[in-house]
């Protein structure tokens, strides 16, 4: 059994307020609670970005095919500017975005950089106007295109130090603070890599706004012969450009140019009497492993409606009141898990799997059994339970999953009355 990391502490956790007295302490889930101030308004400030990229306090989280660089699965490695300079050059922000767009050449691979924010707790951070902190970037070092040689050089140098890119579908053994930075970095790099072409016209796109936006340039040097560029180098001044077909994304505000977040509802459902919890399992789960139900929020659907629809579709149970409990960023690839607690209506708690065949099984489990499983039977998929676990007992997700927090709330005092855990 691997050790489960601690969860992030909610901001102002001990602050007394009318809201905390009425609704209780805020819940911060794994992958949230970043130490970085994103200062998103500085993503277009090239003077700031140029100073940030090479500041001594600046760090880079590197990814190779979306696998993060680290010492082991519990510790990331944050590279320095000198580590990545062979790939990104001395100043990738030396040119204004307008110039980069006008000089766009779709045959030239540009290293994907994303500005994540500044760590304001760093005493030796960069000072810019009224802001001070250590800048942090994400960088995709996957060898590809015209930067394959440079990327391999950076990778080889880092791996010679004993570092490695941590493979795996999930990375949930990191300390909470690093997990939040990782989640932001992975989501942004994944979105950029998934959108190399314009969804409107199909032409190649260019990453701008420090990696937080993609644009469809009106011209492309790709169709010009290499002699059309003085000296034949990437940094040479272009002589002319070939106009591309018109694109609607260049007119007004277009949401196809910005990162997407897909909302997902996940819910702990209690019985009409409040004595049992609805749990389900998919075929891929290990034996005895169950979790809460979940599903995607559809267009023009409220969170409450999505919770009721998904539970009825997957388990046939009809719900009444739905209450939002907490949320969790989920960087696989870019979801926001909206956690809710709901209660079945009297007479609506009969389970039926005949609608949507997604679940292999669903059942009502007593709150006492859930409480015991939370104490001794939690783990990641594929890992063993706690030392006090008794063979044949219920298995549940680890505390890094929002499903765990929802179940903890249900058997705790979230619903009022005495805590059952």
N, C-alpha and C positions, 0 to 999 in steps of 0.2 A: 504493500500500500504506500503510495507517495504522500508526502505531506501537503496538505491543502493550505495555500497562502492565505494570509489575513485579508480582510476586505478593507476598502478605503473608508476613512472616517468622513462622515458628512461634514460639509462646510458649516461652521458655527454650530457644531453639534450640541454644545452645552448652553447655547443662548436661549434664554426664556422669552417666549413671545406668545401672543394670542393664538397664532396658528399652531405652534408646537403644543400648547396646552390643550387645544381642541382635537388635533389630529395625530399627536404623538411625534416622536423623533423621526426626522427624515431618514430614509433608507438609501444608502449608496451601494450600488452593486458593482461587482468586478467589471473591469474595463472602463469604469467611470472614475471621477476624482483625479483628473490630470493635474500635475503640478505646473503645467504650462498655461500662460496667458496667451491666447491665440492672436491677439492684436490683429484681427483680420483686416483692419483698415490700412495696415502697413504693407500688405501684399503687393500693392502697386507702387510703393515708394522705393524706387531703385537706389536712391542714395542710402537708405536704411539697409536694403538687402545686400548691396555691395560691401558695406561696412560689416554687416552681420556674418557674411559667408566666410570671412577670414579672421574674425575676431578670435583671440586666444581662448575665450571661454566657450566658443561655439562647438557643438557636438553634432554628429551625424549618425543616424540609425540606418544601417545598410541592409538591403534585401537583395537576395538572388532568387529569382522565380518565386517571390513573395515569402521566402524563408528568411527570417531575421538573423543577423550576425550576433553570435554570443559565445560565451565560455561553455555553457551547458544550458539545458532547458529551463534552469531557474535564474540565469544571469545573462542579460544582454551586454553587448559591447558597443559603446558609443565612440565612433571614430573621430579623429581630428581633421582639420582642413588639410594638413599635409598628407594624411592617409588617402584622401580622395582627389587631391589636386591633379594627379596624372589623368584622371578621367574627366573632371569638370572644368579644368583650366584655372587660370589665375583669378578670373572674375566673370562668371556666367551672367552677371547682372550689369555689365558695363554698358550695354545698349538698352535704350528705351524700348518698351514693348512695341511702339509704333514702327520702329526701325526693324525689329525682329520680324514683325508681320510682313513688312514690305520686302524683306530679304528672304522670305520663307522658301526653303528648298526641301521638298518632301523626300528626296533621296538621301538626305543627310540626317543621321540619327543624332538627336540631342539627348544627353543624359537626363533622365527624369528626376528632377529635384522638387521637393515639396517643403515649403517653410511651415513648420508646425507651431511655433510660438516662442515665447521667452520664459525662462525660469527666473522669476523675480526674487527667489530666495538666494540666488547666487550672488555673493558679495562682489565678485570681480566681473560682473556682467557688462554688456555694452550699454552705453548711455546714448539715447537718441531722443531729443526734445525732452518731454517729461517722462519718458519711459526708460526703465533700466532692467536688464535681465540677461541671462545667458541664452543666446539663440539656439534653436534646435531645428535640424532639418532631417527629412527622410530622403534617401537616395536609392534608386534602383540601379544596381550594378550588374544586372543580368547581361551577359555578353550577347550582343546582337548588332546587326547592321554595321554601320561604319565605325562604331565604337567597340567592336568586339575585342580587338587587341588591347586597348586601354583598360577595358573592364576586366579582362583576364589578368592583366598585370596587377591591378588593385587587389583582386581576389587572391592571387598567389601570394602577394606580400603579406596579407592578413592571415592567411591560413598557415604560413610559415611560422607565425607566432603562436600557433596552437589554437587559434580561433576557428570557428566553424559556423556554417549556416544551419540553423536548427530546423530540420525537416519536421513535418507532421501537420495534420489537418487543424488541430487546435493547439493553442499555446496558453494554457491556463495554470501554469506552475510558476509564473513570474510574480515578483513582488507587486503589490497593487499599483504603486506609482508608475513602475515601468510598464505594467500591463496597459494602463490608460494611454501612455505615449505610443506603445506598440499598436494599439487598436486604431488610433488616429492615423498613424503612419501607414499601416497596412491597407486601411480602407481607401485612403487617398491614392496610394500607388496602384492599387487594384483598379480603382475607377479610371485612372488615366490609361492603364494598359488595356482596359476593356473598350475604350472609346477612341481608337486611333482614326476613326472615320466619322464624318458628320452624319448624324441621323437624318438630316433634312435632304442633303444632296449627294451623300456618299463619298465626298472628296476627303483626303487626309486632313486631319486637324493638327493644331499647334497648341501646346500647353503654355498658358500664360498665368498672370496673377500668382506667381510663385507656386504654381502647381495646383491652384484652386479653381481654375477655369480653363476650358478648351475653346479655341476659336477656329473658325473656318476662314483662312486667309483668302482675300480676293485674287491674289496672284500666286504663282508657283514657278520657281526657277528650274524645276525638275526637267522640264522639256527642253531647256537650253543646253547646248554643248558645253563641256567643261571649260572650253577656251573663252566662254563668255564671261568668265570671272577672272579678274586680273590676278595673275600668279597661280591660279588654279587651286587656291586654298579656301577653307571654309570662312575664314575671316576676311577674305578679299571683298572689295566693294563691287556689288553687282552692277552690270551695265544696263540691263533691262529685265523685264519679267513677263511671263505669259499670263494673260488674264484668264481666270477660271469662270465657269458658268455662274450666273446669279444664284444666290442662296438666301432663303428667307431668314436664316439664323443671323444674318448680318444686319437685319432691320429690327430695331427695337430690342426689347428684352426677351431672350429665348431661354427657357429652362432646360433645353437640351445641352446647354454649354456648361452647366454646373453639376457638381457631384450630387448623386442621388442617395437618399436614405429610404429604405423600404420598411414601413411600419409593420410590425407583427404583434399580434395579441397573444398573451400567454396567461392562463388563468387557473387559480386554485378554486375548485367548485365544492361547496359544502352542501350537505343534504338539507332538506326542509327543516329537520329537527336540530341541525347543527352538530350532529354526532359522528358523521362520516365525511370523508373526502373522496372525490372522484379522481381516480388515477387511470392512466392508459399506458399501453406499451406498443411499440412498433416491432416488426419482425426482426429488425437489426439489433434490438436490445439483447443484452445477456439474460440468461434465465433469472427470473425473480425481480428483474429491474423494471421499475415503473417511473412515470413522471407525470407532470401536469399536462393538460391539453394545450395546443397552440395552433396558430394559423395566421395567414396573411390578412391584413386589412385591405379591403377592396375599395375602389374609387367611390366617392359619395356615400361612404359608410362611416358611422360614428364608431368610436371604440366600443361603446356598450353594445351596439348592434352586432359588431364583428364577434364579440365574445359570445353573445347568445347564438349567433348563426353557427359558429365553428363547433361549439359544444353540442348543438342539436345535430349538425351534419355528421360529426365523428362518433358521438355516443348516444344520440337520441334523447338526451336530457334537456328539459325545458327550464330556462332560467328566469328569475325575477330580477332583483336588485343586483347591479354591477357597480363595484367601487374600484377606482384605480389606486394601486398600492405604491408602485415604484416603476422605474424604467431601467433598462440596461442596453448600452451600446453593444452591438454584436458584429465584429469585423469580419464576418464570413458570409458574403463579402461586405455588406454595409447595411445592416438591419438595426432598427431600434425596437427592442423588445419592450412592449408596454404591458407591464404586469398588473393583473386585476384579480380581485377576489369576488366571487359571485355565489349566489345561493339558488338552488333549485326550488321551483314552486311546488306547493303541495300537490301530489298526484302526478308530477312531471318528472319523477326521478327514476323511472324505469329505463334501463339501459338497452339500446338497440344499435347494432353495428351494421344495419342493412342499408343505410344511406350512402355513406362514404367509406370505402374499404381501407382507409389509411391505417386504422388501428388493428392490431392482432387481437387485442383484448382490452377491456375496460371494466373496472369494478369499483364498488364503494368500499373504502377501507376505514376502519375506526380511527378516530383522532389519536387514541392511545397507541395503536400500532404504528401510525405515522410518526408520532413523537419518538417512539423507540427506534424506528429506522433512521430518523434524523440523528439520533445519538450514536448509533453503532454501525449503520448500514449504508453510509454514503460513500461515493467514489466517482471517479471519471469512468466513462465507458471503457471497458477492457482492463480495469484495475480492480484490486481486491478491496473488500470492506475493512472496517476497523477490527482491532484485536478482540473486542467483546462480542462481535457478531456471531450469531448462532445459525448454523447451516439450515437453510430453508426459510430464513426470515426475509422480509421485504427489503429490497435495495432501492435507493433513491439517489438523485443527482447530488454533486458536491456543493458546498456553499458558494463556490464561484459562479454557479448557475442561478439565475433569477428564480427558477422553479423551486429551488431549495429555500430561498428567502420567502416566497409566497407560502409554502407549506409551513415554514417556521412561524410565520405570522398567524396562520390559521390555528395552529395548535398552541400558540402563545396567547397574548392578551389583546391582539388587534381587534377582535370581535367583541371585546368587553368581557367582564366576568373574570374568573380565576384562570391563570395561565395553566396550560396542560403540559408544559415542558419546563 
